[in-house]
Amino acid sequence: MNVRRRLGTLIFLISSAAFALSGCSSGGGGDDSSGGGTALPATVHVNKVPDQPAYGIGEPVDVATLVLDGAGGTISNASVELTSNPAANQQVGNRFVYMADGVYTVTATVLGDTEGGLPVTASLTVTVDGHGPAIACDSPLDGAILDQTPGSVLTVQGSVTDMSGVAEFRLNGAAAPVDASGAFAVPLTSGWGINFVDLAAVDTVGRETRRTCAFLLSDTWAPDSGTLSDTISLRARQAAFDDGSRAGGLNSFTDLLHTVLSSNGLRDTLHTNLLAANPLKPSSCDQSVLGVCVLSSQVRYVSLAIGGPNTTTSSLVANGLSNSSNATNIRLQVRVNGNVAGIPYDTTGTVTFSSVGANMIFDAALAGGQPGTSIRAGLVSTTVGSISTDFSGLDGAVINIVVDLFNGMVRNLVRDLIRDYIQNNFNSVLDGVLGGLDVRNLANTFNVPRFDGGNPLPVTFGVAFSSLNTTSTRMLTTIGTRFQATPAHARPTLGAPIPSGTRGLDVAGSPSIAVAWHVGLFDQALHALWRGGYFDATLTGGALGGLVPAGVTAEIATVLPPAARLRNDGRMEISVGAMNVQLTDPALGPDPIDLSAGGRASCAARLEGEDVVLENCLVEELHASTGRVLLGAQSQAELEQLLTDVLNEALARAVNDAVPALPMPAYELPASVATYGLPAGEELGLVNPTLSIQGNHAVFQGSFGIR
């Protein structure tokens, strides 16, 4: 047995033992969301792990599979057979080892019953090239996803092997030691998001190999299957609830309440109930002399008018909203009739309440997953102003009877009716309007156009309330989000990487309303696009508005999900790594070139109406390696320019096409408010917004009113 075969056998035995201990199986890959069920397999995805353009002789290649039913759900217990053509030198489960240069096809076939009885298969190619130094990233693996704290020091480990020996090795441009076996171990301080490790080796006959390995690191993740809390924050200050003015249209919650108080509803309520109470005083003898009735009376309500002006004011308090309201100049027309000393009388006059007021607190909280209000028990109080009468032709005794009646029973009736009207109708309006922020209704599916011109990618967007908290200065509502797309590949993932730190932002400042989007929203959207295969593309000459030269074809497979963060300079930075590109360019020769690429781009953000637009995107860091293929300086520059253009376009289009679907929370006026003359169906919310960047948040601030 020659040296190469001994080495390959040794690698295979060690890796197979590690593989067996890991508990992997040939049917692995994907998540366990379906739990088996009765659905039949319809699709199988297959990916290399690690996924790299080429492998050295004897380097283990794992193959991951993901089986889906016709609705896109995963089937975790499907039986999958993996075969290689030409056959691998060694195969255990889903691990393959090849001992000769060449291109190998690995085919996954789902065994057993399938949807429609049709074959369910998928294939991939494995390129083995033993020329020049072979560079392997062992830990972290190329394309690895690490659940670790950013800033921690990692040891980058791997090996450089070459039959002629290694003369030079560099890691991120700095010389690094390699031991006699070809192994290296170099400390590296990690950062959040995608980390790039540039490796270069030269063998003793002068052949140089370059390779870029990338890994994704975060300590917070947003899985596809769940809602990430507190990604949207809505902060309404005191001015949004009451700006102290009833002029200028509907620009506060109290403007709504004032409209309710001043509507015909209060008058109609009093009128109906007072009519039902007639006679307010039944006909009876009020005074008798020697058994003879000398004074009798009956009092009946006739009609009323509320002269106003009615007033209402509100202020935020801990866990709710305090309200004080007054109806003024309430004039009741009353008919009084009876006998005085045998002489009948029948006259109509007015009784005027100068004011009737109610004070109460409305608690605000989440109930059943959405915001609403309720009356705070034990804290409702009422006030009644002076009561005056105006009756012509009645003597003092009859007037006293009317005054006593309206300072007693009728006073209490009017007070209670106005109190109940205010608390019931105000609470109904507040509860309905706050409930109109029921963002569950915003959940939808939107189609994102693919940057390579393929069929649009459907992405489902869902939301749910996280919290509602009120102080004396503001009400803060936070909302969680979820993005999902049907998986288009079997690459492992922990979910969308989320920058650590507080997500629900209590925006400082004076504007009456502010909305904050945590950058995790963008990471969720990008992860859903990646999961759905958006960043796996085929670009041909003329694509991307002519950025791809004629005759050039690029097949792109992106192993890691992109990671986005907001920077102090106000730009959004997005990193993409472990992009495997098979490039066919006649200018570089007839054969395709396999290369690895990745980089960081940043974009400026601006508002266009209420949509966030990312523009002036720049690739600030590009990593590209052609492995064992070395290009001239001009060809290398042209290749890097092409990759830069592709990266710019892919990221700008991905975010711009996904972000407009994100919500700008607003309070929809329910149909029930139409009875007060309010514009049902309209939205109260942020108008004339401005955009700024505060830490990990895009913050929109402005005035409050009908949108």
C-alpha positions in Angstrom: 0.0 0.0 0.0 1.5 3.4 -1.0 1.9 6.4 1.3 -1.2 8.2 -0.1 -3.5 5.2 0.4 -2.1 4.6 3.9 -2.7 8.3 4.8 -6.3 8.1 3.3 -7.1 4.9 5.2 -5.8 6.5 8.5 -7.9 9.6 7.9 -10.9 7.5 7.1 -10.6 5.3 10.1 -10.2 8.3 12.5 -13.1 10.3 10.9 -15.3 7.2 10.7 -14.9 6.6 14.4 -15.7 10.2 15.2 -18.6 10.0 12.9 -20.0 6.9 14.6 -19.6 8.5 18.0 -21.5 11.6 16.8 -24.6 9.5 16.2 -25.1 10.7 12.6 -27.1 8.6 10.2 -27.6 8.5 6.4 -31.2 9.7 6.8 -30.1 12.8 8.8 -30.4 16.4 8.0 -33.2 18.9 8.5 -35.3 19.6 11.6 -37.9 17.4 13.3 -40.9 19.6 12.8 -43.1 17.0 11.2 -42.5 14.2 13.7 -43.3 11.6 11.0 -47.0 12.1 10.4 -48.8 10.6 7.5 -47.5 12.9 4.8 -45.4 11.2 2.1 -42.0 12.4 0.8 -42.2 14.7 -2.3 -38.8 16.4 -2.3 -35.3 15.6 -1.0 -32.5 18.2 -0.6 -28.9 17.1 -0.4 -25.8 19.2 0.7 -22.1 18.6 1.4 -20.9 19.2 5.0 -18.6 21.1 4.9 -19.7 22.5 1.6 -16.6 23.4 -0.3 -15.6 23.6 -4.0 -13.0 20.9 -3.9 -11.6 18.3 -1.4 -8.2 16.8 -0.9 -7.5 13.2 -1.4 -8.6 11.3 1.7 -10.6 14.2 3.1 -13.9 13.0 4.5 -17.1 14.4 2.9 -20.4 14.2 4.9 -23.7 14.5 3.0 -26.7 15.9 4.7 -30.3 15.3 3.5 -33.6 16.9 4.2 -36.9 15.3 3.1 -40.0 17.4 2.6 -43.7 16.6 1.9 -45.7 18.3 -0.8 -46.6 21.2 1.6 -43.0 21.9 2.5 -43.0 20.2 5.9 -40.1 18.2 7.0 -40.3 14.4 7.4 -37.7 13.4 9.9 -38.1 9.6 9.8 -37.7 9.1 6.0 -35.2 6.5 4.9 -32.7 7.8 2.4 -30.1 5.8 0.5 -26.9 7.5 -0.6 -24.8 6.2 -3.5 -21.7 7.5 -5.3 -20.7 7.3 -8.9 -17.9 6.5 -9.4 -17.9 4.7 -6.1 -16.1 6.1 -3.1 -13.1 4.3 -1.8 -14.7 4.2 1.6 -18.3 4.9 2.7 -19.9 4.7 6.2 -23.4 6.0 6.4 -23.4 9.5 4.9 -19.6 9.9 5.0 -17.5 9.4 1.9 -13.7 9.3 1.3 -12.1 9.5 -2.1 -8.5 8.5 -2.9 -8.2 9.8 -6.4 -8.7 13.0 -8.3 -12.0 13.3 -10.1 -15.6 14.5 -10.1 -18.0 12.2 -8.2 -21.8 12.3 -8.2 -23.6 11.4 -4.9 -27.3 10.6 -5.3 -29.9 10.6 -2.5 -32.9 8.3 -3.1 -35.9 8.2 -0.7 -36.9 4.7 0.0 -40.4 3.5 0.6 -43.7 5.1 -0.3 -43.5 8.6 -1.9 -46.1 11.2 -3.0 -47.7 10.0 -6.2 -45.5 7.0 -6.2 -42.8 9.0 -8.1 -39.1 8.6 -7.5 -37.7 11.2 -5.0 -34.1 11.8 -5.7 -31.4 14.6 -5.6 -27.8 14.7 -6.6 -24.6 16.7 -5.9 -21.1 16.6 -7.2 -17.9 16.2 -5.2 -14.7 17.4 -6.8 -11.4 15.9 -5.5 -8.2 17.6 -6.6 -4.9 16.6 -5.1 -2.7 19.2 -6.8 -0.9 21.7 -4.7 -1.1 22.0 -1.0 -4.5 20.8 0.4 -5.7 23.2 3.1 -8.4 21.9 5.5 -10.3 24.0 8.1 -11.0 21.5 10.9 -12.2 23.7 13.7 -14.2 25.8 13.1 -15.2 24.0 9.9 -15.7 26.1 6.8 -19.3 27.0 7.0 -19.6 26.2 10.7 -22.3 27.9 12.9 -21.1 28.5 16.4 -23.3 29.3 19.4 -20.7 31.3 21.4 -20.2 34.7 22.9 -18.8 37.3 20.5 -15.3 38.4 21.5 -14.3 35.0 22.8 -10.9 33.7 21.6 -11.1 30.6 19.4 -8.3 28.4 18.2 -8.4 28.0 14.4 -7.2 24.5 13.7 -6.6 22.7 10.5 -4.0 21.1 8.3 -1.9 21.7 5.3 -0.8 18.7 3.4 1.3 18.2 0.3 3.3 15.3 -1.0 6.3 17.5 -1.6 6.1 19.3 1.8 4.9 22.8 2.8 7.4 25.7 2.6 5.2 28.6 3.8 1.8 29.0 5.5 -0.1 32.3 6.2 -3.3 32.9 8.2 -5.0 36.3 7.6 -1.8 37.5 6.0 0.5 36.6 8.9 3.0 33.7 8.9 1.7 30.8 11.1 3.5 27.7 12.2 2.7 24.2 10.8 4.0 21.1 12.6 5.6 18.1 11.1 2.2 16.5 10.4 0.9 19.6 8.7 -1.3 20.7 11.5 -1.8 24.3 12.6 -3.5 25.9 15.6 -3.7 29.7 15.7 -5.7 31.8 18.3 -8.3 34.2 16.8 -10.6 36.7 18.5 -14.1 36.1 17.2 -16.6 38.7 16.3 -20.4 38.6 16.0 -21.7 37.5 12.6 -19.5 36.0 9.9 -15.8 35.6 10.6 -13.4 35.1 7.7 -10.1 33.2 7.8 -7.8 33.7 4.8 -5.3 30.8 4.4 -2.4 30.5 2.0 0.2 27.8 1.6 3.2 27.3 -0.8 4.7 23.8 -1.3 8.4 23.1 -1.7 8.1 23.2 -5.5 6.5 26.7 -5.5 2.8 25.8 -6.0 0.6 28.1 -4.0 -2.9 27.3 -2.7 -5.3 29.9 -1.2 -8.5 29.2 0.7 -11.0 31.3 2.6 -12.9 29.6 5.4 -15.8 31.3 7.1 -17.9 30.6 10.1 -20.9 32.3 11.7 -20.9 33.1 15.4 -23.6 34.5 17.7 -25.0 33.9 21.1 -28.6 34.7 20.2 -30.7 33.1 17.5 -34.2 33.4 16.1 -35.3 29.9 15.0 -37.7 29.7 12.0 -40.3 27.9 14.2 -40.8 30.6 16.8 -41.5 34.3 17.2 -38.6 36.6 18.2 -39.9 38.9 20.9 -39.6 42.7 21.1 -38.3 43.3 17.6 -40.7 46.2 17.0 -41.4 48.9 19.7 -44.2 51.5 19.6 -43.7 54.4 22.1 -46.6 56.8 22.5 -45.9 59.8 24.7 -48.5 61.9 26.7 -49.1 64.2 23.6 -50.4 61.2 21.7 -53.0 60.6 24.4 -53.8 64.3 25.0 -52.0 67.2 23.5 -54.2 69.7 25.4 -56.0 71.0 22.3 -59.2 69.9 20.5 -58.3 71.8 17.4 -56.5 70.5 14.4 -58.4 67.3 13.8 -57.9 63.9 15.4 -54.3 63.9 16.7 -54.7 62.3 20.1 -56.7 59.6 21.8 -58.6 62.3 23.8 -59.7 63.9 20.6 -61.6 60.7 20.0 -63.1 60.8 23.5 -64.1 64.4 23.1 -65.9 63.5 19.9 -67.8 60.7 21.8 -68.7 63.0 24.6 -69.9 65.8 22.2 -71.9 63.4 20.0 -75.6 62.9 20.0 -75.0 59.7 21.9 -74.9 61.3 25.3 -78.1 63.3 24.7 -79.9 60.3 23.3 -78.9 58.2 26.2 -80.2 60.7 28.7 -83.4 61.3 26.8 -84.2 57.6 26.4 -83.7 56.9 30.1 -85.5 60.0 31.4 -88.5 59.2 29.2 -88.5 55.7 30.7 -88.4 57.1 34.2 -91.6 59.2 33.6 -93.4 60.4 35.5 -90.4 61.7 37.5 -92.9 62.4 40.2 -96.3 60.7 40.0 -99.4 62.8 40.6 -99.9 63.0 44.4 -101.0 65.4 47.2 -98.2 67.4 48.5 -100.1 69.5 51.1 -103.5 69.1 52.8 -105.5 71.2 55.3 -108.1 69.5 57.6 -107.9 66.4 55.3 -108.5 68.4 52.2 -105.7 68.4 49.6 -104.7 72.0 48.8 -101.6 71.3 46.7 -100.9 68.4 44.3 -98.3 68.0 41.6 -97.0 65.7 38.9 -93.6 66.1 37.2 -92.8 64.7 33.8 -89.7 64.9 31.7 -90.2 66.2 28.1 -86.9 66.8 26.4 -83.3 68.0 26.9 -80.4 69.8 25.3 -76.8 69.8 26.2 -75.4 73.3 25.6 -71.8 72.5 26.3 -69.0 73.1 25.9 -68.1 69.6 27.0 -64.6 69.0 28.1 -62.4 65.9 28.6 -58.7 65.6 29.5 -56.5 62.6 29.9 -53.1 61.8 31.4 -50.9 58.7 31.4 -50.5 57.0 34.8 -48.8 53.8 35.9 -50.4 51.0 33.9 -53.2 53.1 32.4 -54.8 56.3 31.4 -56.6 58.8 33.8 -59.6 60.7 32.4 -61.6 63.6 33.7 -64.7 64.6 31.6 -67.5 67.1 32.1 -70.8 67.7 30.3 -72.0 71.3 30.9 -75.3 73.3 30.5 -77.6 70.3 30.5 -81.1 71.8 30.2 -84.1 69.5 30.9 -87.5 70.6 29.8 -90.0 69.5 32.4 -93.8 69.6 32.6 -95.4 70.3 36.0 -99.1 70.1 36.5 -101.6 69.7 39.4 -103.9 71.8 41.6 -103.4 74.7 44.0 -106.4 75.3 46.3 -108.7 73.7 43.7 -107.3 75.7 40.9 -105.6 73.6 38.2 -102.1 74.5 36.8 -100.1 73.1 33.9 -96.8 74.6 32.8 -93.5 73.7 31.2 -90.1 75.0 32.4 -86.4 74.1 32.4 -84.1 72.6 35.0 -80.4 73.3 34.2 -77.4 71.3 35.5 -74.4 73.6 35.2 -72.2 70.5 34.8 -72.0 66.8 35.5 -68.5 65.2 35.5 -66.8 61.8 35.9 -63.2 60.9 36.8 -61.8 57.4 36.2 -58.8 55.4 35.3 -58.6 53.0 32.4 -56.1 50.1 32.9 -54.2 49.2 29.8 -52.8 45.7 29.4 -52.4 42.7 27.1 -55.3 40.3 27.3 -55.7 37.3 25.1 -52.5 38.3 23.2 -53.6 41.8 22.3 -53.9 45.2 24.0 -57.1 46.5 25.6 -58.5 48.6 28.4 -60.8 48.1 31.4 -62.1 50.4 34.1 -59.9 50.4 37.2 -62.3 49.2 40.0 -63.0 51.6 42.9 -61.5 54.7 41.3 -64.6 56.1 39.5 -65.9 59.4 41.0 -68.5 61.9 39.9 -69.3 65.6 40.4 -72.5 67.6 39.9 -72.5 71.4 39.6 -75.3 73.8 40.6 -79.0 73.1 39.6 -81.2 76.0 38.6 -84.9 76.2 37.5 -86.9 78.5 35.3 -90.7 78.1 35.6 -93.0 81.0 35.0 -96.4 81.2 36.8 -95.6 78.8 39.6 -95.6 79.8 43.3 -92.8 79.0 45.7 -94.3 75.8 47.1 -94.4 74.1 43.7 -91.0 75.4 42.8 -89.6 73.9 46.0 -91.1 70.5 45.1 -89.4 70.6 41.7 -86.1 71.8 43.3 -86.2 69.0 45.9 -87.0 66.5 43.2 -84.0 67.5 41.0 -81.6 67.8 43.9 -82.5 64.3 44.9 -83.8 61.5 42.7 -83.4 63.1 39.3 -79.9 64.5 40.2 -78.7 61.0 41.0 -80.3 59.6 37.9 -78.7 62.2 35.6 -75.3 61.8 37.4 -75.4 58.0 37.1 -76.5 58.1 33.4 -73.7 60.4 32.4 -71.1 58.5 34.5 -72.1 55.2 32.9 -72.2 56.7 29.4 -68.7 58.1 29.8 -67.1 55.0 31.3 -68.8 52.5 29.0 -68.4 54.4 25.8 -64.9 55.7 26.5 -63.7 52.2 27.5 -65.3 50.8 24.4 -63.6 53.3 22.1 -60.2 53.0 23.9 -60.4 49.2 24.0 -61.4 49.1 20.3 -58.7 51.5 19.2 -55.9 49.9 21.2 -57.2 46.5 20.0 -57.0 47.9 16.5 -53.2 47.5 16.9 -53.9 43.8 16.6 -50.8 43.1 14.5 -51.8 39.5 14.1 -53.9 40.8 11.2 -50.7 42.0 9.5 -49.5 38.4 9.1 -49.2 37.6 5.4 -47.1 36.1 2.7 -45.2 38.3 0.3 -43.2 37.3 -2.8 -39.6 38.4 -3.0 -38.2 38.6 -6.6 -35.0 36.6 -7.0 -32.0 38.6 -8.0 -31.1 36.0 -10.6 -34.5 36.4 -12.3 -36.0 33.1 -11.1 -39.5 32.5 -9.7 -40.3 34.9 -6.7 -39.7 33.4 -3.3 -42.8 33.3 -1.0 -41.9 34.4 2.5 -44.5 34.3 5.4 -44.4 37.1 7.9 -46.0 36.8 11.3 -46.3 39.0 14.3 -47.4 38.8 18.0 -47.5 41.2 20.9 -44.7 40.8 23.4 -45.5 43.4 26.1 -47.4 46.6 27.0 -46.2 48.9 29.7 -47.5 52.3 30.7 -45.8 55.0 32.9 -46.7 58.6 33.6 -44.8 59.7 30.5 -45.4 57.0 27.8 -47.1 53.8 26.8 -44.6 51.3 25.3 -45.9 48.4 23.2 -43.5 45.8 21.9 -44.1 43.2 19.2 -42.4 40.0 18.1 -41.8 38.8 14.5 -41.4 35.6 12.6 -40.2 35.0 9.0 -40.5 31.7 7.2 -39.9 30.2 3.8 -40.1 26.6 2.6 -36.6 25.1 2.9 -34.8 24.7 -0.4 -31.7 23.0 1.0 -30.5 20.8 3.9 -27.8 23.0 5.3 -27.7 23.1 9.1 -28.8 26.3 10.9 -29.5 27.5 14.4 -31.8 30.2 13.1 -31.2 33.8 12.3 -28.2 35.3 14.1 -29.3 38.2 16.4 -27.0 40.8 17.8 -27.0 40.6 21.6 -28.5 43.3 23.8 -31.9 44.8 24.5 -34.4 44.5 21.6 -37.5 46.4 22.9 -36.3 50.1 22.7 -37.9 52.8 24.9 -37.1 55.6 22.5 -36.0 58.8 24.1 -37.0 62.2 22.8 -39.9 64.6 22.5 -41.9 63.5 19.4 -45.4 62.2 20.4 -44.9 58.8 18.8 -41.9 56.7 17.9 -41.5 53.3 16.3 -38.2 51.3 16.6 -37.2 48.3 14.4 -34.5 46.1 15.9 -31.9 44.9 13.3 -33.0 41.4 14.2 -36.0 42.0 11.9 -33.5 42.2 9.0 -31.6 39.2 10.1 -34.8 37.2 10.3 -35.8 38.3 6.8 -32.4 37.5 5.4 -32.3 34.1 7.1 -35.8 33.2 5.6 -34.5 34.2 2.2 -31.4 32.1 2.6 -33.4 29.2 3.9 -35.6 29.4 0.8 -32.6 29.3 -1.5 -32.6 33.0 -2.5 -28.8 33.2 -2.3 -28.4 30.0 -4.4 -28.4 31.5 -7.9 -27.5 30.9 -11.5 -26.2 34.0 -13.2 -25.6 34.2 -16.9 -24.2 36.8 -19.3 -26.3 40.1 -19.1 -27.8 39.3 -15.6 -28.1 42.0 -12.9 -28.6 44.7 -15.5 -25.6 43.7 -17.5 -23.2 43.4 -14.6 -22.4 39.8 -15.6 -20.3 39.9 -18.8 -21.5 38.1 -21.9 -20.5 34.4 -22.0 -19.9 34.2 -18.3 -21.9 31.8 -16.1 -21.8 31.8 -12.3 -23.4 29.0 -10.2 -23.6 30.2 -6.6 -24.3 28.2 -3.5 -24.3 30.1 -0.2 -23.6 27.9 2.8 -24.1 30.4 5.7 -27.1 32.7 6.3 -26.2 36.4 6.0 -25.8 38.5 9.1 -26.9 42.2 9.4 -26.0 44.7 12.0 -26.3 48.5 12.4 -23.2 50.6 12.8 -22.5 53.9 14.6 -22.1 55.7 11.2 -25.7 55.0 10.5 -25.1 52.3 7.8 -26.4 48.8 7.8 -23.6 46.2 7.4 -24.4 42.8 6.0 -22.0 39.9 5.8 -22.2 36.9 3.5 -19.9 34.0 3.8 -19.0 30.5 2.5 -20.3 31.3 -1.0 -19.2 28.5 -3.3 -19.1 29.7 -6.9 -18.5 27.7 -10.0 -17.5 30.2 -12.6 -17.3 29.6 -16.3 -15.5 32.4 -18.2 -14.1 31.9 -21.7 -11.5 34.5 -20.9 -10.1 32.2 -18.1 -10.2 29.0 -20.1 -12.7 26.4 -21.2 -13.0 24.7 -17.8 -15.1 26.0 -14.9 -13.3 27.5 -11.9 -14.4 26.6 -8.4 -13.9 29.4 -5.9 -14.9 30.5 -2.4 -16.2 34.0 -1.7 -17.7 36.1 1.0 -17.5 39.7 2.2 -19.1 42.6 4.0 -21.2 45.3 2.4 -22.7 48.3 4.0 -25.7 50.4 2.8 -27.1 53.8 3.7 -30.7 53.8 4.8 -33.3 56.5 4.0 -37.1 56.8 4.1 -39.2 56.9 1.0 -42.6 57.6 2.3 -42.8 55.0 5.0 -40.6 52.5 3.3 -37.0 52.0 4.2 -34.7 52.0 1.2 -31.1 50.8 1.3 -28.9 52.6 -1.2 -25.3 53.4 -1.9 -24.3 49.9 -1.0 -20.5 49.3 -1.0 -18.6 46.1 -0.6 -16.0 47.1 2.0 -14.4 43.7 2.5 -14.2 40.9 -0.1 -12.7 37.5 0.4 -12.2 35.4 -2.7 -10.0 32.4 -3.3 -9.7 30.1 -6.3 -8.1 27.2 -4.4 -5.5 25.5 -6.4 -6.1 27.6 -9.5 -3.9 30.8 -9.6 -5.0 33.7 -11.8 -3.0 36.5 -13.2 -3.3 40.0 -11.6 -5.7 41.3 -14.2 -7.9 38.2 -14.2 -8.0 38.2 -10.4 -9.0 41.9 -10.4 -11.8 41.3 -12.9 -13.0 38.3 -10.9 -13.1 40.3 -7.7 -15.0 43.1 -9.4 -17.6 40.7 -10.7 -18.0 39.2 -7.2 -18.3 42.7 -5.7 -21.1 43.6 -8.2 -22.9 40.4 -7.5 -22.7 40.8 -3.7 -23.9 44.4 -3.9 -26.9 43.6 -6.0 -27.9 40.5 -4.2 -27.9 42.1 -0.7 -29.4 45.4 -1.8 -32.2 43.7 -3.6 -32.8 41.2 -0.8 -33.2 43.8 1.9 -35.1 46.3 -0.2 -37.6 43.7 -1.5 -38.2 42.3 2.0 -38.2 45.5 4.2 -41.3 47.2 2.6 -43.4 44.3 3.9 -42.5 45.2 7.5 -45.2 46.9 9.4 -45.4 50.5 10.7 -47.7 49.9 13.6 -50.9 52.1 13.8 -54.2 52.1 15.6 -57.1 51.2 13.3 -60.4 52.8 14.3 -63.0 50.0 14.6 -66.4 50.0 12.8 -68.1 50.7 16.1 -66.8 54.3 16.3 -68.8 55.3 13.2 -71.9 55.8 15.5 -70.1 58.8 17.0 -69.2 60.3 13.6 -65.6 59.1 13.8 -63.9 57.8 10.6 -64.1 54.1 11.1 -61.3 52.2 9.3 -58.9 55.0 9.3 -55.6 54.7 11.2 -54.1 56.7 14.0 -50.4 56.5 14.0 -47.0 58.0 13.0 -47.2 60.7 10.4 -44.4 62.7 8.8 -41.7 60.3 10.1 -38.0 60.8 10.3 -35.4 58.0 10.4 -32.4 57.7 12.7 -30.1 54.9 13.8 -29.9 54.3 17.6 -27.6 51.3 18.5 -29.2 48.2 17.0 -32.4 50.0 16.1 -33.8 51.9 13.2 -36.0 54.6 14.8 -38.9 56.4 13.2 -40.3 59.5 15.0 -42.9 62.1 14.2 -46.3 63.4 15.0 -49.5 61.5 15.9 -52.6 61.7 13.8 -54.7 60.1 11.0 -52.4 58.5 8.5 
